[in-house]
């Protein structure tokens, strides 16, 4: 919904003639995307819905803001912001609004034709093609896709030089945001560079999340098991992890309370889905009070909990996440966010849109080349509008999926990372899996040492036998908590120190190619580089010592006894360790709520300020890309982070904070 600008800014007067502004090129597109052809020039009278995205300069202060409410030494710890305060703080400055309105009025577009978005980041008005071409010093043409879909665009556009600091971009212009049914898309490539390699990224890479046989972050299958083998649970934790094994490892008891308004959020992406019969089978053996219990399910963008396609590839992730999350926080509620329709699925951005409506248009909105757009006109697709808001965010959210940082552009990742910062300001804790292939990326792929100027993505990622380390996103975002994987030492007891996981999977870890080193992590990373002689150089990974390292924390990721498709099997992955860590912090929130305190919010500043509250892991590595990867050492390392949770210490720490 847009509100009239006349209500609060008045009409900008132009009493005297001003000198003509100097126009400069603001954006230019060098190629028409594959599958499109430029066609006829628009008629002068054709109407265009013009939208101007205003710059948001206050984003640079986001780190200071979130540290103010998240650092344990801050007097404002826990004083989380309202959504309204977040929107107002990061809204464009009034001087930007005034400057752009003055330009529009000088071009003959009066203020009563212009409205401002509720998110405060956009100005909108309708203009004829003649007006738009005159305003932007450009020419508009119709473009047609090979499927017949039309789209209006120009090759470049210009704005007054003095407005460049105030305008992010304008649509419709060079951007191709027309929805093409996915079934009709031939493999297209963008001309945006990857986050790591400076070569094109693969279109729709962000929508592979949750896709069987495509998403490398899904859990890994082990042996099928006979449940009778583990009747004495704690004696077999080195080969069969159960909820009681995790309680013994991290010293937290069964939960008996449920704080009002507290819920643990688990995010799943269609076609991944749980089977209620699997939950019941698991609970019957390991959490008998929960038989017939189901999560509080929220369906986003036409999602369904599908049961037509079944098997490990479709059910293992959701079954694993929910069986352990629900058992560990019981009787505390678990909220399942199921995102995406059966045709297109969804991306992380689509989920964020649903829990924060402001994000739909923040910093120019989602990327139609990467994120799902709705209505989905493909056969069987969701025909409703995309969900912008309407779903409340839980205070802890666990996501067992991930991308390669190199899959996406830096701008895409920076926009999404800023949203995690904004939600952290509001008291939400985000936990993401760090990956299962060590220093390699999803599916064990590494970044090729070969670069190319072509539009092919073939040389970006290779088969994983060589190449540069391939960091995981969102783990590299400094405003989320990245979770790695450990294991009980083979043959060891549940009371023995763990080591980095080297059974079936290797804990993801490394250093970002996009995000700078956050101050809260600077001492830990400096100590790591200062105390250990690394044999790898810049040709292998970003060794500048000035970029974000991950993971932050770890938990067991091997041998999880899981009910999948009516039988028990072992599962491996950071897909398992992430909801375990999220469960522990949900219980800490519960204890704080019982004392009348607020949620813990973004936990990294407290963890790095007090690493003694975790169990340091000093053995094991995370091989990949034809190398041994990194090694676990004393203190933080890019294998297991600061270590595994020590619940009594963490609970005491967070209860001591206001």
ZAMARGU-4260 file (C-alpha; in steps of 0.2 Angstrom, whole numbers, plus 5000, padded with zeros to 4 digits):
<rodrens>
0) 5000/5000/5000 | 5006/5017/4996 | 5003/5034/5005 | 5001/5050/4997 | 5017/5061/4999
5) 5006/5077/5000 | 5001/5072/5017 | 5018/5074/5024 | 5030/5083/5012 | 5019/5096/5004
10) 5022/5103/4987 | 5040/5107/4983 | 5040/5125/4976 | 5050/5130/4961 | 5049/5149/4961
15) 5064/5152/4950 | 5071/5143/4936 | 5086/5132/4940 | 5101/5128/4929 | 5099/5112/4919
20) 5107/5097/4929 | 5121/5087/4922 | 5115/5070/4917 | 5126/5054/4919 | 5123/5036/4915
25) 5116/5027/4930 | 5115/5009/4924 | 5119/5000/4907 | 5115/4982/4901 | 5128/4976/4889
30) 5118/4960/4883 | 5100/4955/4881 | 5098/4939/4892 | 5097/4923/4883 | 5080/4919/4876
35) 5075/4937/4873 | 5075/4948/4858 | 5073/4967/4857 | 5057/4971/4847 | 5048/4987/4842
40) 5049/5004/4851 | 5036/5008/4863 | 5022/5020/4858 | 5024/5037/4866 | 5007/5036/4875
45) 5010/5019/4883 | 5009/5019/4902 | 5024/5013/4913 | 5023/5010/4931 | 5039/5019/4937
50) 5047/5015/4953 | 5063/5023/4960 | 5073/5014/4974 | 5080/5026/4986 | 5097/5023/4993
55) 5098/5018/5012 | 5114/5025/5019 | 5111/5020/5037 | 5114/5002/5033 | 5133/5005/5036
60) 5128/5008/5054 | 5119/4991/5056 | 5134/4982/5064 | 5135/4995/5078 | 5116/4994/5081
65) 5116/4975/5082 | 5131/4975/5093 | 5123/4988/5105 | 5109/4975/5108 | 5119/4959/5107
70) 5136/4962/5115 | 5136/4955/5133 | 5145/4971/5139 | 5133/4983/5132 | 5121/4992/5144
75) 5108/4989/5130 | 5109/4971/5129 | 5092/4963/5125 | 5084/4979/5122 | 5078/4973/5105
80) 5070/4985/5092 | 5052/4985/5085 | 5050/4982/5067 | 5044/5000/5065 | 5060/5007/5073
85) 5070/4996/5061 | 5061/5002/5046 | 5062/5020/5051 | 5081/5019/5055 | 5086/5011/5038
90) 5074/5021/5028 | 5081/5033/5015 | 5085/5051/5021 | 5072/5064/5019 | 5084/5074/5009
95) 5084/5060/4996 | 5066/5060/4995 | 5065/5079/4993 | 5079/5079/4980 | 5071/5066/4969
100) 5054/5075/4970 | 5061/5091/4965 | 5069/5083/4950 | 5052/5075/4945 | 5043/5091/4947
105) 5055/5100/4936 | 5052/5086/4923 | 5033/5089/4924 | 5028/5075/4936 | 5019/5084/4950
110) 5020/5078/4968 | 5002/5073/4968 | 5006/5059/4955 | 5019/5052/4966 | 5017/5040/4981
115) 5030/5033/4994 | 5029/5015/4999 | 5025/5009/5016 | 5043/5003/5018 | 5048/5021/5014
120) 5061/5015/5002 | 5052/5018/4985 | 5044/5032/4975 | 5031/5027/4963 | 5021/5035/4949
125) 5014/5031/4932 | 5021/5039/4917 | 5019/5039/4898 | 5033/5031/4888 | 5037/5049/4881
130) 5038/5056/4899 | 5049/5041/4905 | 5061/5043/4890 | 5063/5061/4892 | 5065/5059/4911
135) 5079/5046/4910 | 5087/5051/4893 | 5083/5034/4886 | 5073/5024/4873 | 5061/5010/4878
140) 5058/4994/4867 | 5047/4979/4869 | 5057/4963/4871 | 5050/4946/4868 | 5055/4929/4876
145) 5056/4914/4865 | 5041/4908/4874 | 5031/4923/4868 | 5032/4933/4885 | 5034/4952/4883
150) 5044/4963/4893 | 5048/4982/4893 | 5066/4987/4895 | 5079/5000/4889 | 5098/4997/4886
155) 5104/5011/4898 | 5097/5026/4907 | 5103/5043/4914 | 5099/5053/4929 | 5106/5070/4936
160) 5123/5068/4943 | 5118/5076/4960 | 5105/5062/4962 | 5117/5047/4961 | 5120/5047/4979
165) 5101/5047/4982 | 5095/5034/4969 | 5099/5015/4970 | 5090/5011/4954 | 5074/5013/4944
170) 5062/5001/4936 | 5057/4997/4923 | 5074/5000/4915 | 5088/4988/4911 | 5082/4974/4923
175) 5073/4959/4916 | 5061/4954/4930 | 5047/4946/4920 | 5041/4929/4926 | 5044/4915/4914
180) 5036/4898/4918 | 5051/4888/4924 | 5046/4873/4913 | 5048/4884/4898 | 5065/4891/4902
185) 5080/4885/4893 | 5096/4886/4903 | 5099/4905/4905 | 5114/4914/4913 | 5116/4931/4920
190) 5130/4942/4917 | 5133/4946/4935 | 5149/4940/4943 | 5149/4927/4956 | 5154/4931/4974
195) 5170/4923/4972 | 5177/4920/4955 | 5171/4935/4944 | 5162/4925/4932 | 5144/4923/4928
200) 5132/4914/4940 | 5120/4901/4936 | 5102/4907/4934 | 5090/4901/4948 | 5104/4893/4958
205) 5095/4900/4974 | 5080/4889/4970 | 5089/4873/4970 | 5087/4873/4989 | 5078/4857/4994
210) 5078/4849/4977 | 5082/4831/4978 | 5098/4826/4969 | 5103/4844/4966 | 5104/4852/4984
215) 5121/4846/4991 | 5116/4852/5008 | 5104/4839/5011 | 5108/4825/5024 | 5118/4810/5020
220) 5112/4792/5022 | 5120/4779/5032 | 5116/4761/5036 | 5098/4755/5040 | 5097/4749/5058
225) 5087/4738/5070 | 5081/4748/5084 | 5084/4734/5096 | 5103/4737/5094 | 5102/4753/5104
230) 5091/4749/5119 | 5105/4754/5131 | 5106/4771/5122 | 5121/4779/5131 | 5132/4764/5129
235) 5131/4765/5110 | 5131/4784/5107 | 5148/4782/5097 | 5138/4773/5084 | 5120/4778/5087
240) 5115/4796/5092 | 5098/4798/5100 | 5091/4813/5110 | 5097/4806/5126 | 5115/4805/5119
245) 5114/4823/5114 | 5108/4828/5132 | 5122/4818/5139 | 5135/4826/5127 | 5130/4844/5130
250) 5123/4842/5148 | 5105/4848/5146 | 5091/4839/5154 | 5074/4834/5147 | 5063/4849/5145
255) 5047/4850/5156 | 5041/4868/5153 | 5034/4878/5139 | 5036/4897/5140 | 5021/4906/5133
260) 5025/4913/5116 | 5041/4904/5114 | 5043/4892/5098 | 5057/4885/5089 | 5056/4888/5070
265) 5062/4875/5058 | 5062/4880/5039 | 5060/4867/5025 | 5059/4870/5007 | 5046/4860/4995
270) 5047/4846/4990 | 5056/4842/5006 | 5042/4836/5018 | 5040/4826/5034 | 5029/4811/5036
275) 5018/4810/5052 | 5020/4791/5053 | 5039/4794/5054 | 5037/4806/5068 | 5026/4794/5077
280) 5038/4780/5075 | 5052/4790/5082 | 5042/4797/5096 | 5036/4780/5101 | 5054/4775/5104
285) 5062/4791/5110 | 5049/4803/5116 | 5034/4794/5121 | 5024/4809/5127 | 5024/4816/5110
290) 5015/4802/5100 | 5003/4810/5087 | 5011/4827/5090 | 5013/4838/5075 | 5022/4854/5072
295) 5013/4871/5070 | 5014/4872/5051 | 5015/4888/5042 | 5013/4886/5023 | 5022/4900/5013
300) 5020/4904/4994 | 5008/4890/4990 | 5018/4877/5000 | 5011/4860/5004 | 5017/4846/5015
305) 5018/4834/5001 | 5016/4815/5003 | 5015/4810/4985 | 5034/4809/4982 | 5042/4799/4996
310) 5059/4792/5000 | 5075/4797/5008 | 5078/4811/4995 | 5061/4819/4999 | 5059/4815/5018
315) 5075/4813/5027 | 5079/4832/5030 | 5062/4836/5037 | 5060/4820/5047 | 5077/4823/5054
320) 5075/4841/5058 | 5058/4839/5066 | 5061/4823/5076 | 5076/4830/5085 | 5069/4848/5087
325) 5052/4842/5094 | 5060/4829/5105 | 5073/4841/5112 | 5062/4856/5116 | 5046/4846/5121
330) 5034/4852/5127 | 5039/4868/5120 | 5031/4871/5103 | 5040/4869/5086 | 5034/4880/5071
335) 5037/4873/5054 | 5039/4885/5040 | 5036/4876/5024 | 5041/4887/5009 | 5037/4886/4990
340) 5026/4877/4979 | 5029/4860/4970 | 5033/4868/4953 | 5046/4881/4958 | 5050/4879/4976
345) 5057/4894/4985 | 5073/4903/4990 | 5079/4910/5007 | 5073/4927/5001 | 5056/4920/4998
350) 5055/4914/5016 | 5062/4931/5023 | 5048/4940/5013 | 5035/4930/5022 | 5041/4934/5040
355) 5046/4952/5036 | 5035/4961/5023 | 5047/4976/5022 | 5060/4964/5014 | 5050/4962/4999
360) 5055/4979/4992 | 5071/4982/5003 | 5086/4987/4993 | 5077/4984/4976 | 5067/4968/4981
365) 5071/4950/4977 | 5081/4945/4961 | 5069/4937/4949 | 5083/4928/4941 | 5086/4919/4957
370) 5070/4920/4968 | 5053/4912/4965 | 5040/4925/4959 | 5022/4923/4961 | 5009/4920/4954
375) 5017/4905/4946 | 5009/4903/4929 | 5017/4886/4926 | 5005/4871/4926 | 5002/4866/4944
380) 5011/4882/4951 | 5004/4893/4965 | 4992/4906/4958 | 4991/4917/4973 | 5002/4933/4976
385) 5018/4930/4985 | 5018/4931/5004 | 5025/4948/5009 | 5023/4948/5028 | 5009/4939/5037
390) 5020/4926/5046 | 5027/4930/5063 | 5045/4926/5066 | 5050/4914/5080 | 5064/4919/5091
395) 5075/4905/5086 | 5076/4899/5068 | 5086/4884/5061 | 5089/4881/5043 | 5098/4865/5038
400) 5101/4871/5020 | 5114/4882/5012 | 5121/4889/4996 | 5139/4890/4989 | 5144/4908/4992
405) 5150/4907/4973 | 5132/4903/4967 | 5126/4920/4970 | 5131/4938/4967 | 5139/4948/4981
410) 5125/4961/4980 | 5112/4947/4982 | 5121/4940/4997 | 5124/4957/5005 | 5105/4962/5004
415) 5100/4945/5012 | 5114/4947/5025 | 5107/4965/5030 | 5090/4957/5033 | 5097/4944/5045
420) 5105/4960/5054 | 5088/4968/5054 | 5079/4953/5061 | 5093/4951/5074 | 5090/4968/5080
425) 5072/4962/5083 | 5078/4948/5094 | 5078/4933/5082 | 5093/4921/5082 | 5097/4912/5065
430) 5107/4896/5064 | 5113/4889/5047 | 5122/4873/5043 | 5140/4876/5038 | 5140/4862/5025
435) 5145/4843/5024 | 5160/4844/5012 | 5174/4852/5022 | 5182/4866/5013 | 5173/4861/4997
440) 5155/4867/4993 | 5138/4859/4991 | 5141/4842/4982 | 5159/4843/4985 | 5163/4856/4972
445) 5177/4868/4972 | 5180/4885/4963 | 5190/4882/4947 | 5206/4891/4945 | 5201/4895/4927
450) 5191/4911/4924 | 5181/4914/4908 | 5173/4929/4900 | 5159/4918/4892 | 5142/4917/4898
455) 5144/4898/4902 | 5145/4893/4920 | 5155/4877/4916 | 5172/4883/4923 | 5165/4891/4939
460) 5164/4875/4950 | 5173/4859/4947 | 5172/4841/4953 | 5180/4845/4969 | 5197/4836/4966
465) 5206/4853/4965 | 5203/4871/4965 | 5200/4885/4977 | 5190/4882/4994 | 5172/4885/4991
470) 5164/4894/5007 | 5146/4892/5011 | 5132/4905/5012 | 5123/4911/5023 | 5136/4905/5035
475) 5148/4918/5029 | 5136/4932/5034 | 5142/4940/5050 | 5124/4941/5057 | 5120/4923/5058
480) 5127/4909/5068 | 5135/4895/5057 | 5135/4877/5064 | 5148/4864/5060 | 5149/4846/5064
485) 5158/4835/5077 | 5157/4817/5081 | 5161/4805/5096 | 5178/4798/5094 | 5176/4781/5086
490) 5176/4768/5100 | 5174/4782/5113 | 5161/4786/5126 | 5148/4799/5127 | 5158/4807/5141
495) 5174/4809/5131 | 5179/4825/5121 | 5172/4825/5104 | 5182/4828/5088 | 5178/4836/5071
500) 5167/4825/5061 | 5176/4814/5048 | 5163/4800/5046 | 5154/4801/5030 | 5154/4820/5031
505) 5167/4834/5035 | 5162/4850/5044 | 5161/4865/5032 | 5172/4879/5036 | 5183/4892/5029
510) 5184/4911/5025 | 5172/4922/5015 | 5176/4930/4999 | 5163/4943/5001 | 5160/4948/5019
515) 5173/4958/5030 | 5179/4951/5047 | 5167/4956/5060 | 5175/4965/5075 | 5167/4952/5087
520) 5177/4938/5078 | 5193/4948/5075 | 5203/4942/5091 | 5198/4924/5087 | 5203/4924/5069
525) 5219/4934/5073 | 5224/4921/5086 | 5221/4907/5073 | 5232/4914/5060 | 5245/4920/5073
530) 5247/4903/5082 | 5246/4891/5068 | 5257/4889/5052 | 5246/4887/5037 | 5253/4879/5022
535) 5240/4886/5010 | 5241/4903/5002 | 5230/4915/4993 | 5228/4904/4978 | 5219/4891/4989
540) 5208/4902/5000 | 5205/4920/5006 | 5220/4922/5018 | 5219/4940/5019 | 5215/4938/5038
545) 5201/4952/5035 | 5186/4942/5030 | 5173/4932/5040 | 5178/4915/5046 | 5165/4901/5049
550) 5158/4891/5058 | 5155/4899/5075 | 5149/4884/5085 | 5147/4865/5082 | 5137/4850/5088
555) 5137/4831/5084 | 5133/4827/5066 | 5136/4809/5064 | 5125/4793/5066 | 5108/4801/5070
560) 5095/4787/5073 | 5081/4794/5062 | 5064/4787/5057 | 5062/4789/5038 | 5049/4781/5027
565) 5043/4769/5041 | 5061/4762/5045 | 5076/4768/5056 | 5092/4773/5047 | 5107/4783/5052
570) 5109/4801/5045 | 5125/4812/5044 | 5127/4830/5041 | 5127/4848/5048 | 5108/4846/5044
575) 5108/4837/5061 | 5119/4848/5071 | 5110/4864/5067 | 5093/4860/5074 | 5102/4853/5090
580) 5111/4869/5093 | 5094/4879/5089 | 5085/4868/5102 | 5098/4872/5115 | 5096/4891/5113
585) 5077/4889/5112 | 5078/4881/5130 | 5089/4896/5135 | 5076/4908/5129 | 5063/4898/5138
590) 5073/4900/5155 | 5075/4919/5151 | 5056/4921/5148 | 5052/4912/5164 | 5062/4926/5173
595) 5053/4940/5163 | 5068/4943/5152 | 5068/4945/5133 | 5075/4933/5120 | 5094/4932/5117
600) 5094/4937/5099 | 5110/4937/5090 | 5122/4926/5100 | 5139/4927/5091 | 5145/4942/5101
605) 5142/4933/5118 | 5150/4917/5112 | 5165/4925/5106 | 5167/4936/5121 | 5166/4920/5132
610) 5173/4905/5123 | 5175/4897/5139 | 5156/4893/5139 | 5159/4880/5125 | 5169/4864/5124
615) 5184/4867/5113 | 5187/4854/5099 | 5205/4851/5095 | 5206/4836/5084 | 5200/4832/5067
620) 5200/4841/5050 | 5189/4846/5036 | 5197/4840/5020 | 5192/4845/5002 | 5197/4852/4986
625) 5211/4839/4985 | 5219/4845/5002 | 5218/4840/5020 | 5208/4856/5023 | 5210/4865/5040
630) 5214/4857/5056 | 5205/4858/5073 | 5216/4867/5085 | 5215/4875/5103 | 5203/4890/5102
635) 5192/4895/5087 | 5196/4886/5070 | 5188/4885/5053 | 5182/4867/5056 | 5172/4867/5072
640) 5172/4886/5077 | 5173/4889/5096 | 5167/4872/5100 | 5151/4863/5106 | 5138/4869/5118
645) 5141/4867/5137 | 5123/4870/5142 | 5125/4874/5160 | 5138/4887/5156 | 5128/4895/5142
650) 5113/4895/5152 | 5121/4903/5167 | 5129/4916/5155 | 5113/4921/5147 | 5103/4921/5163
655) 5116/4933/5170 | 5112/4946/5156 | 5098/4958/5157
</rodrens>
